[in-house]
Amino acid sequence: MASRVKKAALSIGLILLAIGLITIANEKTNDAQGTFNMAEKTIKEVLKEHTNELMSLPGVVGTAQGLCDDKPCINVFVIKKTLELDEKIPDSLDGYPVAIEETGEFRALPGDQD
């Protein structure tokens, strides 16, 4: 009799554990395809918080919101992509992937261009 009670308690414990794991997995997805939530902050908020920090790195000339594999990402534009910049610029910021793009220098067009 005690063996049956132990087996029943173990079964109930395993069921509760499985329910807990399923609940956690569901909280990390946002649709039926199982795509993961990006972040609690919007990408605009993340850009606003990190642009000054990124722009302070020598060689960085801009930041923008972009798409990487059809998902929102942060683009960091650099004059020349170097190992040093690659090491200093994080792979992600607040859950959003970061893509480094070599653009060269940005220059303003002369004022008389229409």
N, C-alpha and C positions, 0 to 999 in steps of 0.2 A: 504494500500500500504506500509506504513512504517513497518507494522508487517511482511510482506513478506520479506522486505529488511533485517530486523533484523534476521529472521529465516535463510535466505540465508547466511548472514554473520556468524552466529553461526555455520551453517553446514560446511562452508568453514574452519572456525577456527578448528572445530573438526577433519576434514579431515587432515588438516596440522599437528595437534597435533599427530594424528595416524601415519602419515608418519614419523614424527620425532621420535616417539617411536620405530617404526619398524626399522628405520635406526640405532638407538642406539643399539637395540637388535642384528642386523646383524653385527655390529662392534665388539660385544662381542663374536661372534661365529666364528669358522673357517671352518666349513664344514656343509654338509647337515643334519647331525645327530644332530647338535646344540651343539657340544662339545665346552667348553669354552677355550679360549687362556690361556695358563699357565702364561706366563710372557713375558716382553719385553727382558729380558736377557736370555741367554742360561743357562742351568743348570750348565755347566762347569764354567761359569763366576760367578754364584752365589756361587758355592762351593769354588772357588778361593777367593772370597771376605769374606766368613764367616768361613772358616776352622780354621784359627788361633784363632778367637774368640771362636769357639766351643771347640777347643782343649785346650784352657786355662781353661776350666771348670774341676775341679778335678773329675776324674772318666771317662772322655771321652778319648777313646783310638784311635778313627779314624772316618773318614767321607768318604762317597762314594756316587756315583750316583747309584740309584736303581730303581726298579719298585714297585709301590703300586697300586693295582687294575689295572694293565696293563698300568699305566701312570707313567711318570718320577717323581721320588721323591728323596729326600736327606735322606740317611741313616746316623744316628749318632750312632756309636758303643760305648757302655759303659761297664765298668767292671761289674757293678751291677746296674740295674735299680732301682732308688730310687725316692721317692716323691720329694726330693730336686732337682734332675736332671730333673725330669719331669716338674717341675715348671720353671726351668731356660732355658730349651731348648724350643724354640718356636715351635708351631704347623705347621708353614709354614715360608719359607724364600723367599721373592720376588716372591710370587705366587706359589712356589713349596711346596707340602706337605713334612713334616719331619717325619720320622719314627725312633723311638729309639729302638735299638736292643741290648740286653744284650749278651755280648760275652765272658766275663771274660777278663783276661789280655792277650795281644798279646806278644808272646816271639819269638825271632829269633831262628831258628834252628842252631845247631852247624855247623861250617864251613865245616866239613868233610862229610856232608850228600849230596848224589847225587841222 
